Amino acid sequence: MATANIILNGEKLKEFPLRSGKGQGCLLSPLLFHIALKVLATGIREVNEIKGIYFGKKEVKLSLFADGMILYLENPKDSNRKLLELINELGKVTGYKINTQKLTAFLYTNNGRSEREIKEAILFTSTSKRIKYPGVNLPKETKDLYSENYKTLMKEIKDDTNRRKTYHDLGLEESVLSK
């Protein structure tokens, strides 16, 4: 096992073993994860075999938000192999493993045959109706954004308001809020 020493104020301290990993609840964990995610994002952007989608003349391959990533792939069947290679390489270097069971592919195609072929070629779960990304439902049709998100949010707010009104009317508000 490899060891290291630290020199502090000119004094060589006792050597300690080097090992990888971090303790449960380590404050550095989210930062290290974000660094690894950024490295993966850079790799995806630089690999020519992974084809993004075009908005005008600009190719877009991904979006990052908090601890998540959305990939925009023109041809997922062809990009899938290289993408998984990148993920595995990153895992070897960082020790992070991406759970492919938690990955969801949002298939945006109107061709049933093409959709079946893509589903067979990729290793992760796929959907063609909607995907939820940081708490927002992203439907296939942009016209459905309002009904998928705003209407349900308004219902939740009204339900919350009615619940609070009931607590207030029953005199339970103080006991609920103090717990």
C-alpha positions in Angstrom: 0.0 0.0 0.0 1.3 3.5 -0.9 2.0 5.9 1.9 2.6 9.7 2.1 4.1 12.2 4.5 3.2 15.8 5.2 5.9 18.4 6.1 4.4 21.0 8.5 6.5 23.9 9.7 9.6 22.1 8.5 8.8 18.9 10.4 8.0 15.7 8.7 4.9 14.2 10.2 4.1 10.5 10.6 3.4 8.7 7.3 -0.2 7.6 6.5 -1.6 5.2 4.0 -3.1 6.5 0.7 -6.4 5.1 -0.4 -9.2 6.2 -2.6 -12.7 7.0 -1.6 -14.4 9.3 0.9 -16.3 8.9 4.1 -20.1 8.8 4.3 -21.4 12.4 4.4 -18.1 13.9 3.3 -18.6 17.6 2.5 -16.3 17.2 -0.5 -18.5 14.5 -2.1 -20.8 16.9 -4.1 -17.9 19.0 -5.3 -16.0 15.9 -6.4 -19.1 14.6 -8.2 -19.6 18.0 -10.0 -15.9 17.9 -11.1 -16.4 14.4 -12.5 -19.7 15.4 -14.2 -17.9 18.4 -15.8 -15.1 16.1 -17.1 -17.7 13.8 -18.6 -19.5 16.7 -20.2 -16.3 18.0 -21.7 -15.5 14.5 -23.1 -19.0 14.2 -24.6 -18.7 17.6 -26.3 -15.2 16.8 -27.7 -16.0 13.3 -29.1 -17.0 13.5 -32.7 -18.7 10.1 -32.7 -21.3 11.4 -30.3 -23.6 13.6 -32.5 -25.8 16.2 -30.9 -28.7 18.1 -32.4 -28.5 21.3 -34.3 -30.1 24.7 -33.6 -29.3 26.6 -36.7 -25.5 26.1 -37.2 -24.9 25.3 -33.5 -24.5 21.7 -32.4 -25.9 21.1 -28.9 -25.0 17.8 -27.1 -26.0 18.3 -23.5 -27.3 20.5 -20.8 -26.1 20.4 -17.2 -28.2 21.4 -14.2 -27.4 20.7 -10.5 -26.3 17.1 -10.4 -28.0 16.1 -13.6 -27.3 16.0 -17.3 -29.6 15.9 -20.4 -28.1 14.6 -23.6 -29.4 15.6 -27.0 -28.4 12.9 -29.5 -29.2 13.0 -33.1 -28.6 9.2 -33.5 -28.6 7.4 -30.1 -28.0 4.0 -31.7 -24.6 5.2 -33.1 -23.7 7.4 -30.1 -24.6 4.8 -27.5 -21.4 2.7 -27.7 -19.0 5.7 -27.5 -21.1 7.3 -24.7 -20.9 4.1 -22.6 -17.1 3.9 -23.2 -16.7 7.5 -21.9 -18.8 6.7 -18.9 -16.8 3.6 -18.1 -13.4 5.4 -18.6 -14.6 8.2 -16.2 -15.6 5.5 -13.7 -12.1 3.9 -13.8 -10.4 7.3 -13.2 -12.8 8.7 -10.6 -14.3 5.6 -8.9 -17.8 6.8 -9.7 -20.2 4.4 -11.3 -23.2 5.5 -13.2 -26.3 3.4 -12.6 -27.6 2.8 -16.1 -30.9 1.6 -14.6 -31.5 5.2 -13.5 -30.8 6.7 -16.9 -33.8 7.5 -19.1 -33.8 8.1 -22.8 -36.5 10.5 -24.1 -37.1 9.4 -27.6 -38.3 12.2 -29.8 -39.4 10.5 -33.0 -42.6 9.9 -34.9 -41.3 6.7 -36.5 -42.4 3.6 -34.6 -39.9 1.3 -36.3 -37.0 3.7 -35.5 -38.2 4.0 -31.9 -38.2 0.2 -31.5 -34.7 0.0 -33.0 -33.4 2.6 -30.6 -35.0 1.0 -27.6 -33.3 -2.3 -28.5 -29.9 -0.6 -29.0 -29.6 1.4 -25.8 -29.2 -0.1 -22.3 -31.3 2.3 -20.4 -35.0 2.9 -19.9 -36.7 4.9 -22.6 -39.9 6.9 -22.9 -41.5 8.8 -25.8 -44.2 10.7 -23.9 -42.5 12.8 -21.2 -39.5 13.0 -19.0 -39.1 14.7 -15.6 -36.1 16.9 -15.2 -35.4 19.0 -12.1 -39.0 18.7 -11.1 -40.4 19.9 -14.4 -42.3 17.6 -16.8 -40.9 17.9 -20.3 -43.6 16.5 -22.7 -43.0 15.6 -26.3 -45.2 18.4 -27.5 -44.4 21.9 -26.2 -48.0 22.8 -26.3 -48.5 20.4 -23.3 -45.9 22.2 -21.1 -48.7 24.3 -19.4 -51.1 21.4 -18.6 -48.2 19.1 -17.5 -46.7 21.6 -15.1 -48.7 24.8 -14.3 -52.1 23.1 -13.8 -50.7 20.5 -11.4 -48.6 23.1 -9.5 -51.7 25.3 -9.1 -53.7 22.3 -7.8 -50.9 21.5 -5.2 -50.8 25.2 -4.1 -54.7 25.2 -3.7 -54.6 21.9 -1.8 -51.8 23.3 0.5 -53.8 26.5 1.1 -57.0 24.6 1.9 -55.1 22.3 4.3 -53.6 25.3 6.1 -57.0 27.0 6.3 -58.4 23.8 7.8 -55.6 23.7 10.4 -56.3 27.4 11.2 -60.0 26.9 11.5 -59.5 23.9 13.9 -56.9 25.8 15.9 -54.3 23.2 15.0 -52.0 25.6 13.2 -49.7 26.3 16.2 -49.3 22.6 17.1 -48.5 21.6 13.5 -46.1 24.5 13.0 -44.2 24.0 16.3 -43.4 20.3 15.6 
